[in-house]
């Protein structure tokens, strides 16, 4: 198998820089980095633009780099910073390979003030999102398109999975008898096993039987793309954002709309509210939620606690008894 297996990379056009960019991706992966989805997509765009310059000599000039790092209209600073990071790493690699490359100075990167507030969906908005997903049209070019999104969206809302974790799921990762999902080698190399609600487990079982039959190859991806591989995050995000728009979700600002990752914030809020309502000591609930979400520690989970639903003093002084029930059910049969 080629190290540039088409199932792990988007299609790169031919050009003088293309072999070097592909080698760079392979080099990063050989160092243990995943370099999936957004990284190859951003590098493909960078490669395409560099290939447009006259090939008098192979060099990544300051002019090319400055054009590539320039902020685009309505682009978030975080998106620009990610592109600059890839450009800096690529330039260092090209210099190692003997190709002259200008390394964009790190102190020139804009430091964005962290003022982001996640969007929290209302129950009515979630219902409308499911209704739109349930009535997606069949598209001949994308078989099973209309089957994937109703299940995928409900899984995200009911489990708080990262989108990459959901797309990496294979059939063998789902234990239908115990309603468990194995999240294998996720962010920071962590793996975990999470329980699903009864309604979600039932829907996922029916979906798998409908798509793959009674005894499928357990190495197939649960959300298998038409080419037999998993979907890329960028394509999935684009479709889900369209579903949000068609469900009538408002734009939060001129440049900001509800994100797919906001669903993960929504799950965390729902889980905390449910545990609180059922009498759980919130001091005990935090570690459980942190493990369930696959965080490295409580510091990552704490970012949900400044939301108005929760007050730090409740967590600090609560002394109620621990009870089960943190995983919310999902509505999967609207009609």
N, C-alpha and C positions, 0 to 999 in steps of 0.2 A: 504494500500500500504506500502511495506517495505521501511524503510528509505534508503535502499541500492537498490533502484529501478534500474534495469539494463538499463533503458533508460537514466539515468543520469550519469552512470559510465561505464568505460571499464571493462572488465571481470578480476577480481582478482583471482589468483589461491589460493587454500587452503594452509595454513601454520601457524606457531605459531604467526607471527606478523600481519597476515592479518586482524583479527578482530579489532586490535588496530588501524591500518592505516585507515580502513573504519570508525571506530568511530571518528578518528581525522578529516577526511573529513566532516563527519556529524556535528561535533562540530564547525568547521570553517563556514560551511554553516548556522548553527543556529545562528552564530554571525553576520550574514548579508553579509558574503563574498560569491561570486559566486562559486569560486573553480570549474570552468568548464574547459573542454578540456585539456590544457597543465598541469594544476596542478594534476588532477587525473592520467594522463598518466605518469608524472614524478614520482609520488608517487607509482604507480604500479611497475615501474622499481626498485625503491628503496626497496619496499616491497619484490619483487622477489629475489633480491640479499641478503637481510637480512634473508629470509627464507632458504637460502642455507647453512647458518652456522649451525654447530651442536647445537641441542637444549638441551644442558645440563642444562642450566638455561636461562630464558627469560631475555636477557640483550642486549642493544645496546652499544657495546663496542667501545673504542677508535679505535681499529684495524678496526672494521667494518666501522666506520664513515670515517676514513682516506682513506680507499679503495674507498668509495663512492664519496668522494669529489675530488679525483684525476682527474686532467684535462686529457681529452681524446685527441687522435690525431685529428687535424683539428677542434677541438671544440672551439667555440667562448667563450671568458671569460664571456660574459653575460649569456650564457647557463649554464656554470659551476656555476656562482654566483646564478642563479635562483635555481639550485639544492641544493646548500649549504643553501640557505634561507629556503627551504622546510624542509631540514634535521634538521636545528636548531629549527624550530617551532615544528617539530615532536618530537624531543628529549625533549623539554620543556613539551610537552603534556604527553609523556610517563612518565616522572618523576612525573607529577601531578597524574598520574594513579597508581603510585607505582612501575613502571617498571624502573630499573636503565638504564639511557641513558646518553651517553657522549654528551655534548653540544659543538659543534665546535666553537672555539673562533671567535668572530666577527672581531677582528683586524687581523686575518689571511686571510681574504678574499681579493683577488687581486682586486685592484682598476684600472679598465681599462680606459685608456685615451680615451676621446670621439673624435675619428677621423673619424667616419662613414660619408660617403657621399652617399646619395641615388642614385640609378640607374635611369636615365631618359630614357624612351623608345623613339625611333624615330617613326615617323608615319609609316614607312615601317615595322618596327618590330611589331608594334601593329596590322597592317594588317595581318602579317604572323601568329601572335598568334591567331587571330580570325579564320584564315583559318585552322590552325591545330585543333582548338576546334570544328570547323564546320564539320570536317571529322573524328572525333573519332569513332572507331568501336563499334558496339553493343557488350556488354558483358553479357552473360546470367546470371551470378552470380550477376550482378549489373544493374538491369533494370532501364531504363531512364538515365543511365550514360551519353549517348551521347546527351541527351537533356539538362541536367543540366548545363554543363560547357560552352557551347556557350552563354547562357543567363547570367550565374553568372559572367563570365569574362567581358562581356559588361556592366553589372551593376556596377561592381567594377571600371572599367575605366571611366564610365560616371557619377558616383555619388560620388566617393571617400569614399565609406563606408569602415569601418573596416570589416575584414572578418567575425568576430563574429557577427557583426550587420546584415550582409547579411544572415548568416545561421540561425539567430534567427527570421527572418521575417516569419510571418504567412500570409495567404491569406487576412485576415481581415485588415492587415496593409497597403494594397495597395488600394488606391482609384483611379480606372481607369478613372472615369469621369473627375477628376481634375488633373490626372497625379501626384499624391502625394504619398509619402511613410511615414508612421509613424515609427520612430525608437524609440522603447519603452524601457525604463529602461536600457540604454546602460552604457558605462564606466562612473564611478563616479555617477551612479544612474540618469543620465540625459536622458531626452526624447526630441525629436525634430521632426518636420515635414519638409520633404524636397521635392522640386519639381523635377520631372524627365523630361528629354527632350522628345519631341514628339516621336522620333524614339524608345527610350528605353521603354516608356510606351506602345507603340504599340507592341513591341516584347514581353514584359512581359505579356500582355493581351493574345496574341496568344499562348504563352507557357503554361499559366495556363489553357486555354481552351483545349489545346491538351493533357495535362497531367491529368487534374481533371474534365473535362467536363464543362457544362454551369453553373451548380449550385452546386459547391463543398462545402464541410464542411469548413467554413471559419477559423476554428481553426487548419487546417492542415498547416504544414510548406511549404513555397513556394518551397524551395529546400529540399524536403522530401527524406530521405534516404530509402533504401529498407525495413528497419524494421519499418517504419512509424515515426521514430524520426527524428531530424535534424542530419546533418552530423557533425562529429568531425572536428575541425580545422586542426589537424595534417594530417588527410587523404586528406582533400581538398588541403592543402598546397603542399603535396607531388605530387598530380596529376597535379596541376597548374605548379609546378616547372618542371615536365616532359614536359608539354606543352611548357613552355619557352624554354627548351632544344631542343625539336623537331622543334621549330620555328627558331632555329639557333642563339639564344641569346648567346653572348659570356660570358665566365667566367671573372669576373672583376679581380680576383686574384686566387691563388691556393686554398684558403679556402672560397672565397666569390663569390656567384652567385646572380643575381637579385632576390630580395625577393618579395613575394606577397604584402607585405606592401609598397613596392616601387610604386605600382600602386596608392596608396593614395597620395604619394608625386607627382606623375605624374598628378593626377587630380588637385591638388592645383596649380601647375605650369600652367596647361592649363587654369584653371579658371582665374587666375591672368592675364595671357597673353590676354585672350579674353576680360576681363573687361578693360584692358589697351587699347587694340586695338579699342574698341568701345567708348572710351572717358571717361571712369569712373574715377573719382577722386580716386586714390589708397589709400588715407587717409580714404576715406569712404568704400572702398572695403574690407579692412582688417577686420573690425568687422563683415561684412556680411559673409565672408569666414570662420571666426572663428566660428560663430553660425552654419553655414551649416555643418562644419566638426565635430561639437559636442565638441569643445574644451572648457575648463574651462574659458579661457581668451585669450587675444591677445598674451601673452608670449608664449603659445604653438604654435600659428600660425606663430610667427616671425621666427621660424627655417627655414621656406621656403624662407625667404627674402634674405639670404646670397647667394642664388643661383645666377649665373651670369645674369639670365634674369631680375633681379630686383635690383635697387639701392635704398638705404634708402633715399637719397636726393629726389628721385622722389616722394616718399610717403610723405616726410616732407613738400615739397613745392608745390605739385600739387594742382591745383584749378579748374580742369575741372568739368563739370556737371555730375551728376549721371545718368547713363542710365542702362536699364536692359540687360540681356543676359549673365549671368555668367555660366549657365549650358551648357556644350558642348554636341552636338549631338554625336551619335555613329553610326558607320557603321554596320548595321545588316543584310543587304542583299547583300553579296559580288558577287553573281552570277546572 
